[in-house]
Amino acid sequence: MKLAMLFFTIMLSYQVMAGDFETVIEYFQFAAKQGYTRAQTLLGVMYYYGLGINKDYMKSKVLFNQACDNGSNDGGLNREGF
């Protein structure tokens, strides 16, 4: 499982560097629905700053809360900003 997540992270990092936010958002949304906390946190950041997607602070907060509820320290740290 960790190898799959590592591959996933590397692939998405390449997409971000290439400026292909549509693909990144699609994969993050899929992974976030599966409970992958890193995707929940990063998608929340994308919504918060409007990176390749319309700014939406409420969606961002929901994603940070989900990540925190699933055990992510990053989700909790981002959630404190609200």
NUFIFI-718969 format. One line per 10 residues: number of its first residue (from 0); for each residue x, y, z of N, C-alpha, C, O. Coordinates in nm, 4 decimals, always signed. Example, Ala and Ser with C-alpha at 12.3 -4.5 7.8 and 13.67 -1.06 7.14 Angstrom:
REM residues 2
0) +1.3190,-0.5690,+0.7800,+1.2300,-0.4500,+0.7800,+1.3200,-0.3300,+0.7800,+1.4236,-0.3319,+0.8465; +1.2850,-0.2250,+0.7080,+1.3670,-0.1060,+0.7140,+1.2900,+0.0030,+0.7870,+1.3409,+0.1138,+0.8039 .
END
This chain:
REM residues 82
0) +0.0825,-0.1202,+0.0000,+0.0000,+0.0000,+0.0000,+0.0863,+0.1259,+0.0000,+0.0557,+0.2220,-0.0705; +0.1943,+0.1259,+0.0789,+0.2798,+0.2439,+0.0831,+0.3465,+0.2703,-0.0516,+0.3646,+0.3857,-0.0904; +0.3827,+0.1651,-0.1223,+0.4437,+0.1816,-0.2534,+0.3455,+0.2468,-0.3505,+0.3840,+0.3324,-0.4303; +0.2199,+0.2066,-0.3436,+0.1174,+0.2656,-0.4303,+0.0991,+0.4147,-0.3987,+0.0831,+0.4958,-0.4898; +0.1013,+0.4504,-0.2708,+0.0858,+0.5904,-0.2316,+0.2078,+0.6721,-0.2736,+0.1945,+0.7882,-0.3120; +0.3258,+0.6123,-0.2666,+0.4460,+0.6814,-0.3116,+0.4389,+0.7088,-0.4615,+0.4694,+0.8194,-0.5060; +0.3994,+0.6099,-0.5384,+0.3842,+0.6275,-0.6823,+0.2814,+0.7365,-0.7118,+0.3039,+0.8224,-0.7971; +0.1697,+0.7326,-0.6417,+0.0617,+0.8296,-0.6559,+0.1154,+0.9710,-0.6315,+0.0881,+1.0622,-0.7095; +0.1910,+0.9887,-0.5242,+0.2443,+1.1197,-0.4879,+0.3437,+1.1694,-0.5921,+0.3405,+1.2866,-0.6296; +0.4314,+1.0819,-0.6390,+0.5294,+1.1209,-0.7404,+0.4597,+1.1599,-0.8702,+0.4952,+1.2600,-0.9324 .
10) +0.3613,+1.0816,-0.9107,+0.2886,+1.1096,-1.0344,+0.2182,+1.2454,-1.0265,+0.2215,+1.3229,-1.1221; +0.1556,+1.2734,-0.9138,+0.0840,+1.3999,-0.9007,+0.1800,+1.5180,-0.8915,+0.1498,+1.6270,-0.9400; +0.2952,+1.4964,-0.8294,+0.3949,+1.6029,-0.8226,+0.4385,+1.6422,-0.9639,+0.4557,+1.7605,-0.9935; +0.4560,+1.5433,-1.0497,+0.4922,+1.5700,-1.1886,+0.3810,+1.6502,-1.2573,+0.4092,+1.7441,-1.3317; +0.2566,+1.6136,-1.2327,+0.1436,+1.6838,-1.2951,+0.1375,+1.8286,-1.2486,+0.1090,+1.9179,-1.3284; +0.1641,+1.8530,-1.1203,+0.1635,+1.9898,-1.0680,+0.2740,+2.0705,-1.1353,+0.2519,+2.1841,-1.1771; +0.3917,+2.0122,-1.1456,+0.5039,+2.0828,-1.2085,+0.4735,+2.1139,-1.3545,+0.5194,+2.2150,-1.4077; +0.3969,+2.0278,-1.4187,+0.3605,+2.0497,-1.5586,+0.2433,+2.1471,-1.5718,+0.2073,+2.1854,-1.6831; +0.1833,+2.1875,-1.4594,+0.0713,+2.2802,-1.4617,-0.0622,+2.2162,-1.4953,-0.1577,+2.2864,-1.5282; -0.0702,+2.0849,-1.4876,-0.1936,+2.0121,-1.5200,-0.2785,+1.9942,-1.3945,-0.2907,+1.8838,-1.3414 .
20) -0.3373,+2.1052,-1.3477,-0.4145,+2.1014,-1.2242,-0.5422,+2.0196,-1.2381,-0.5889,+1.9615,-1.1401; -0.5993,+2.0142,-1.3573,-0.7228,+1.9372,-1.3757,-0.7018,+1.7908,-1.3394,-0.7840,+1.7310,-1.2699; -0.5918,+1.7336,-1.3863,-0.5618,+1.5934,-1.3552,-0.5351,+1.5769,-1.2067,-0.5821,+1.4810,-1.1454; -0.4606,+1.6688,-1.1486,-0.4290,+1.6617,-1.0064,-0.5563,+1.6667,-0.9228,-0.5731,+1.5876,-0.8300; -0.6449,+1.7585,-0.9551,-0.7702,+1.7721,-0.8801,-0.8533,+1.6453,-0.8921,-0.9102,+1.5984,-0.7936; -0.8604,+1.5905,-1.0111,-0.9371,+1.4671,-1.0328,-0.8840,+1.3536,-0.9446,-0.9615,+1.2842,-0.8787; -0.7535,+1.3355,-0.9439,-0.6943,+1.2286,-0.8633,-0.7068,+1.2566,-0.7135,-0.7350,+1.1656,-0.6355; -0.6861,+1.3819,-0.6732,-0.7009,+1.4156,-0.5314,-0.8447,+1.3924,-0.4847,-0.8664,+1.3425,-0.3743; -0.9422,+1.4279,-0.5671,-1.0821,+1.4057,-0.5290,-1.1108,+1.2572,-0.5121,-1.1784,+1.2171,-0.4174; -1.0597,+1.1761,-0.6031,-1.0778,+1.0318,-0.5927,-1.0117,+0.9783,-0.4651,-1.0732,+0.9035,-0.3890 .
30) -0.8870,+1.0172,-0.4429,-0.8130,+0.9681,-0.3268,-0.8740,+1.0198,-0.1965,-0.8777,+0.9470,-0.0973; -0.9214,+1.1436,-0.1954,-0.9825,+1.2002,-0.0748,-1.1086,+1.1228,-0.0370,-1.1339,+1.0987,+0.0810; -1.1869,+1.0843,-0.1360,-1.3084,+1.0052,-0.1092,-1.2738,+0.8682,-0.0525,-1.3542,+0.8076,+0.0183; -1.1526,+0.8190,-0.0841,-1.1086,+0.6888,-0.0329,-1.0495,+0.7013,+0.1083,-1.0121,+0.6009,+0.1690; -1.0410,+0.8238,+0.1603,-0.9901,+0.8457,+0.2949,-0.8405,+0.8714,+0.3029,-0.7841,+0.8694,+0.4123; -0.7744,+0.8957,+0.1893,-0.6312,+0.9236,+0.1870,-0.6100,+1.0652,+0.2407,-0.6425,+1.1630,+0.1734; -0.5552,+1.0758,+0.3620,-0.5479,+1.2044,+0.4316,-0.4604,+1.3069,+0.3604,-0.4895,+1.4265,+0.3642; -0.3547,+1.2617,+0.2965,-0.2674,+1.3554,+0.2253,-0.3446,+1.4226,+0.1117,-0.3307,+1.5429,+0.0895; -0.4248,+1.3460,+0.0409,-0.5062,+1.4024,-0.0671,-0.6114,+1.4976,-0.0113,-0.6382,+1.6018,-0.0710; -0.6717,+1.4628,+0.1030,-0.7713,+1.5505,+0.1652,-0.7074,+1.6843,+0.2018,-0.7649,+1.7904,+0.1772 .
40) -0.5882,+1.6782,+0.2607,-0.5192,+1.8005,+0.3012,-0.4776,+1.8841,+0.1805,-0.5005,+2.0050,+0.1778; -0.4168,+1.8206,+0.0812,-0.3688,+1.8959,-0.0351,-0.4834,+1.9517,-0.1193,-0.4732,+2.0618,-0.1733; -0.5916,+1.8765,-0.1302,-0.7086,+1.9284,-0.2015,-0.7682,+2.0462,-0.1244,-0.8140,+2.1435,-0.1843; -0.7672,+2.0370,+0.0068,-0.8119,+2.1497,+0.0897,-0.7281,+2.2738,+0.0658,-0.7816,+2.3844,+0.0586; -0.5976,+2.2567,+0.0533,-0.5084,+2.3689,+0.0242,-0.5404,+2.4266,-0.1134,-0.5409,+2.5484,-0.1312; -0.5667,+2.3405,-0.2092,-0.5994,+2.3876,-0.3444,-0.7276,+2.4701,-0.3440,-0.7358,+2.5735,-0.4102; -0.8285,+2.4235,-0.2683,-0.9525,+2.5010,-0.2573,-0.9280,+2.6328,-0.1833,-0.9827,+2.7365,-0.2208; -0.8472,+2.6285,-0.0803,-0.8222,+2.7485,+0.0002,-0.7566,+2.8587,-0.0822,-0.7963,+2.9749,-0.0744; -0.6558,+2.8217,-0.1615,-0.5820,+2.9205,-0.2399,-0.6317,+2.9370,-0.3832,-0.5859,+3.0261,-0.4547; -0.7249,+2.8520,-0.4255,-0.7751,+2.8616,-0.5616,-0.6744,+2.8147,-0.6649,-0.6626,+2.8742,-0.7720 .
50) -0.6016,+2.7082,-0.6336,-0.5011,+2.6547,-0.7255,-0.5662,+2.5600,-0.8255,-0.5895,+2.4430,-0.7951; -0.5952,+2.6105,-0.9435,-0.6564,+2.5284,-1.0471,-0.8039,+2.5012,-1.0249,-0.8642,+2.4215,-1.0967; -0.8614,+2.5659,-0.9272,-1.0007,+2.5438,-0.8895,-1.0507,+2.6720,-0.8238,-0.9705,+2.7487,-0.7705; -1.1803,+2.6966,-0.8263,-1.2338,+2.8163,-0.7620,-1.2112,+2.8113,-0.6116,-1.2262,+2.7064,-0.5491; -1.1749,+2.9263,-0.5538,-1.1582,+2.9322,-0.4084,-1.2894,+2.8946,-0.3409,-1.3965,+2.9403,-0.3807; -1.2794,+2.8117,-0.2395,-1.3976,+2.7725,-0.1633,-1.3522,+2.7368,-0.0222,-1.3078,+2.6250,+0.0044; -1.3643,+2.8342,+0.0673,-1.3157,+2.8152,+0.2027,-1.3932,+2.7079,+0.2789,-1.3367,+2.6381,+0.3630; -1.5214,+2.6949,+0.2496,-1.6009,+2.5931,+0.3193,-1.5582,+2.4523,+0.2781,-1.5443,+2.3650,+0.3637; -1.5372,+2.4290,+0.1490,-1.4897,+2.2981,+0.1040,-1.3513,+2.2696,+0.1614,-1.3199,+2.1571,+0.2002; -1.2705,+2.3736,+0.1655,-1.1369,+2.3595,+0.2215,-1.1449,+2.3153,+0.3674,-1.0750,+2.2228,+0.4089 .
60) -1.2292,+2.3809,+0.4437,-1.2438,+2.3481,+0.5863,-1.2966,+2.2059,+0.6050,-1.2500,+2.1336,+0.6931; -1.3925,+2.1660,+0.5233,-1.4468,+2.0301,+0.5314,-1.3364,+1.9279,+0.5050,-1.3265,+1.8279,+0.5761; -1.2543,+1.9518,+0.4044,-1.1461,+1.8595,+0.3721,-1.0412,+1.8546,+0.4831,-0.9912,+1.7471,+0.5160; -1.0075,+1.9699,+0.5409,-0.9131,+1.9706,+0.6529,-0.9696,+1.8926,+0.7709,-0.8976,+1.8176,+0.8368; -1.0992,+1.9105,+0.7972,-1.1630,+1.8363,+0.9066,-1.1614,+1.6864,+0.8807,-1.1356,+1.6076,+0.9717; -1.1889,+1.6468,+0.7566,-1.1864,+1.5037,+0.7231,-1.0471,+1.4461,+0.7439,-1.0316,+1.3374,+0.7995; -0.9462,+1.5195,+0.6989,-0.8087,+1.4722,+0.7157,-0.7735,+1.4595,+0.8632,-0.7100,+1.3625,+0.9047; -0.8145,+1.5568,+0.9408,-0.7883,+1.5540,+1.0843,-0.8612,+1.4367,+1.1499,-0.8038,+1.3657,+1.2325; -0.9857,+1.4172,+1.1134,-1.0648,+1.3063,+1.1678,-1.0047,+1.1711,+1.1317,-1.0219,+1.0733,+1.2045; -0.9342,+1.1662,+1.0188,-0.8705,+1.0424,+0.9738,-0.7271,+1.0278,+1.0258,-0.6551,+0.9360,+0.9867 .
70) -0.6868,+1.1194,+1.1144,-0.5575,+1.1050,+1.1808,-0.4432,+1.1884,+1.1271,-0.3283,+1.1664,+1.1655; -0.4711,+1.2830,+1.0399,-0.3652,+1.3655,+0.9815,-0.3349,+1.4859,+1.0702,-0.4248,+1.5623,+1.1053; -0.2085,+1.5020,+1.1059,-0.1671,+1.6228,+1.1790,-0.1716,+1.7444,+1.0878,-0.2037,+1.8545,+1.1326; -0.1394,+1.7252,+0.9591,-0.1414,+1.8369,+0.8638,-0.2810,+1.8962,+0.8508,-0.2976,+2.0180,+0.8444; -0.3818,+1.8083,+0.8468,-0.5194,+1.8563,+0.8379,-0.5553,+1.9442,+0.9562,-0.6201,+2.0477,+0.9408; -0.5125,+1.9022,+1.0739,-0.5396,+1.9787,+1.1945,-0.4687,+2.1127,+1.1964,-0.5252,+2.2131,+1.2396; -0.3444,+2.1142,+1.1493,-0.2694,+2.2404,+1.1449,-0.3334,+2.3381,+1.0484,-0.3426,+2.4571,+1.0784; -0.3774,+2.2906,+0.9340,-0.4430,+2.3789,+0.8369,-0.5785,+2.4248,+0.8886,-0.6206,+2.5374,+0.8621; -0.6457,+2.3394,+0.9610,-0.7783,+2.3722,+1.0142,-0.7712,+2.4856,+1.1143,-0.8655,+2.5638,+1.1267; -0.6597,+2.4952,+1.1860,-0.6450,+2.6013,+1.2863,-0.6435,+2.7410,+1.2256,-0.6658,+2.8398,+1.2955 .
80) -0.6174,+2.7490,+1.0957,-0.6151,+2.8784,+1.0291,-0.7524,+2.9416,+1.0117,-0.7624,+3.0588,+0.9754; -0.8576,+2.8658,+1.0370,-0.9933,+2.9186,+1.0197,-1.0436,+2.9813,+1.1464,-1.1562,+3.0310,+1.1503 .
END
